[in-house]
Amino acid sequence: MKLANQVAIVTGAGRNIGEDVSKLLASEGAILAIVDLDKGRGEKVAADIVAAGGKAKAFVCDVSKEEDIIATVNGAMAEWGHVDILVNNAAISDNKHMFDITTEEWNRTLAITLTGPFLFAKHAAKAMVSKGTKGRIVNVGSTSGYYGRNRAVAYTAAKGAIRNVTKSMAIQLAPHGIRVNSVVPNKIGSPVGKSEFDPNRPIVNLVNRPGVPMDLAKVILFLVTEDSGFICGADILVDGGVSTMMPE
Ligand SMILES: NC(=O)c1ccc[n+]([C@@H]2O[C@H](COP(=O)([O-])OP(=O)(O)OC[C@H]3O[C@@H](n4cnc5c(N)ncnc54)[C@H](O)[C@@H]3O)[C@@H](O)[C@H]2O)c1
């Protein structure tokens, strides 16, 4: 067990990538704070983990609300006494052209996909520091943070910023022994905001198959264990090689 008795908070843990990350960390002995806006989804994942012999509790939390974030971090501290790992996974996409997106949609996308991860890291890191915990934080980015897109605009802005705020966090938290890294998925499981896997979703990558949530979960597990102890401030592509290809 690589994570015995370590407390891990995973946001957006109610389905797809966050669900598999949570279940994999739990299988390595971590105690999971399953964070999701959707109560039913979060409770189902927590119940699955408990049924498999693990430890987990669901927290209903809107990551765009700082008071919810503080309540969740405080709740985990009250329940287990420490926080060792944070995986900032929750996000939404606007799926809008710049002419069509409203200011409200722009602000909400950034609040959930950028400001939420920042504030969660801030409050979780303070909890880590208060206990002298050598914590680990993983921010989930996207290949949309590397490229412009016709069908999304706020999401690309938020994911681009995740890359760089990860580096600032890594620098600012390194003196406390906290490592911060980000991961960069592309087309993993169902699209962001949807629960159904689309077998007809066009996939062009070097591995010739769609990504599955466990592809990302395994990399995140690596980043939160000592196996990756010399990796800090990195942005790891988990995209089947799609980012290496020049469009033809
Ligand atoms: N699925 C992909 O192909 C893909 C590709 C690139 C990047 N990503 C990134 O991976 C991460 C997970 O994506 P996914 O496809 O599993 O997402 P998803 O939409 O399937 O699941 C996201 C979960 O987050 C929850 N959530 C939404 N808003 C929330 C909020 N305000 N507060 C708390 N929880 C909230 C939802 O209820 C849901 O359970 C995201 O950061 C996404 O940007 C995914």
Ligand as a Chemical Component Dictionary entry (heavy atoms), coordinates in Angstrom:
data_LIG
# 
_chem_comp.id                   LIG 
_chem_comp.type                 NON-POLYMER 
_chem_comp.pdbx_formal_charge   0 
_chem_comp.three_letter_code    LIG 
# 
loop_
_chem_comp_atom.comp_id 
_chem_comp_atom.atom_id 
_chem_comp_atom.alt_atom_id 
_chem_comp_atom.type_symbol 
_chem_comp_atom.charge 
_chem_comp_atom.model_Cartn_x 
_chem_comp_atom.model_Cartn_y 
_chem_comp_atom.model_Cartn_z 
_chem_comp_atom.pdbx_ordinal 
LIG N1  N1  N 0  -12.828 13.946 -20.315 1  
LIG C1  C1  C 0  -11.907 14.443 -21.117 2  
LIG O1  O1  O 0  -11.802 14.044 -22.279 3  
LIG C2  C2  C 0  -10.955 15.501 -20.628 4  
LIG C3  C3  C 0  -10.017 16.031 -21.533 5  
LIG C4  C4  C 0  -9.152  17.014 -21.093 6  
LIG C5  C5  C 0  -9.204  17.450 -19.772 7  
LIG N2  N2  N 1  -10.123 16.911 -18.926 8  
LIG C6  C6  C 0  -10.140 17.407 -17.549 9  
LIG O2  O2  O 0  -10.239 16.330 -16.646 10 
LIG C7  C7  C 0  -11.011 16.709 -15.507 11 
LIG C8  C8  C 0  -12.171 15.771 -15.303 12 
LIG O3  O3  O 0  -12.928 15.735 -16.495 13 
LIG P1  P1  P 0  -14.149 14.732 -16.645 14 
LIG O4  O4  O 0  -14.351 14.493 -18.102 15 
LIG O5  O5  O -1 -13.966 13.552 -15.754 16 
LIG O6  O6  O 0  -15.352 15.663 -16.122 17 
LIG P2  P2  P 0  -16.889 15.272 -15.876 18 
LIG O7  O7  O 0  -17.701 16.389 -16.402 19 
LIG O8  O8  O 0  -17.186 13.892 -16.378 20 
LIG O9  O9  O 0  -16.984 15.206 -14.291 21 
LIG C9  C9  C 0  -16.762 16.358 -13.545 22 
LIG C10 C10 C 0  -17.344 16.188 -12.168 23 
LIG O10 O10 O 0  -17.167 17.454 -11.527 24 
LIG C11 C11 C 0  -18.371 17.810 -10.888 25 
LIG N3  N3  N 0  -18.472 19.266 -10.829 26 
LIG C12 C12 C 0  -18.840 20.119 -11.824 27 
LIG N4  N4  N 0  -18.853 21.373 -11.372 28 
LIG C13 C13 C 0  -18.483 21.329 -10.066 29 
LIG C14 C14 C 0  -18.331 22.297 -9.064  30 
LIG N5  N5  N 0  -18.604 23.592 -9.302  31 
LIG N6  N6  N 0  -17.927 21.905 -7.837  32 
LIG C15 C15 C 0  -17.697 20.602 -7.571  33 
LIG N7  N7  N 0  -17.839 19.620 -8.493  34 
LIG C16 C16 C 0  -18.229 19.985 -9.724  35 
LIG C17 C17 C 0  -19.482 17.211 -11.719 36 
LIG O11 O11 O 0  -20.661 16.998 -10.932 37 
LIG C18 C18 C 0  -18.840 15.886 -12.175 38 
LIG O12 O12 O 0  -19.142 14.816 -11.297 39 
LIG C19 C19 C 0  -11.425 18.159 -15.752 40 
LIG O13 O13 O 0  -10.491 19.025 -15.143 41 
LIG C20 C20 C 0  -11.345 18.284 -17.263 42 
LIG O14 O14 O 0  -11.145 19.606 -17.690 43 
LIG C21 C21 C 0  -10.997 15.958 -19.325 44 
# 
loop_
_chem_comp_bond.comp_id 
_chem_comp_bond.atom_id_1 
_chem_comp_bond.atom_id_2 
_chem_comp_bond.value_order 
_chem_comp_bond.pdbx_ordinal 
LIG N1  C1  SING 1  
LIG C1  O1  DOUB 2  
LIG C1  C2  SING 3  
LIG C2  C3  SING 4  
LIG C2  C21 DOUB 5  
LIG C3  C4  DOUB 6  
LIG C4  C5  SING 7  
LIG C5  N2  DOUB 8  
LIG N2  C6  SING 9  
LIG N2  C21 SING 10 
LIG C6  O2  SING 11 
LIG C6  C20 SING 12 
LIG O2  C7  SING 13 
LIG C7  C8  SING 14 
LIG C7  C19 SING 15 
LIG C8  O3  SING 16 
LIG O3  P1  SING 17 
LIG P1  O4  DOUB 18 
LIG P1  O5  SING 19 
LIG P1  O6  SING 20 
LIG O6  P2  SING 21 
LIG P2  O7  DOUB 22 
LIG P2  O8  SING 23 
LIG P2  O9  SING 24 
LIG O9  C9  SING 25 
LIG C9  C10 SING 26 
LIG C10 O10 SING 27 
LIG C10 C18 SING 28 
LIG O10 C11 SING 29 
LIG C11 N3  SING 30 
LIG C11 C17 SING 31 
LIG N3  C12 SING 32 
LIG N3  C16 SING 33 
LIG C12 N4  DOUB 34 
LIG N4  C13 SING 35 
LIG C13 C14 SING 36 
LIG C13 C16 DOUB 37 
LIG C14 N5  SING 38 
LIG C14 N6  DOUB 39 
LIG N6  C15 SING 40 
LIG C15 N7  DOUB 41 
LIG N7  C16 SING 42 
LIG C17 O11 SING 43 
LIG C17 C18 SING 44 
LIG C18 O12 SING 45 
LIG C19 O13 SING 46 
LIG C19 C20 SING 47 
LIG C20 O14 SING 48 
# 
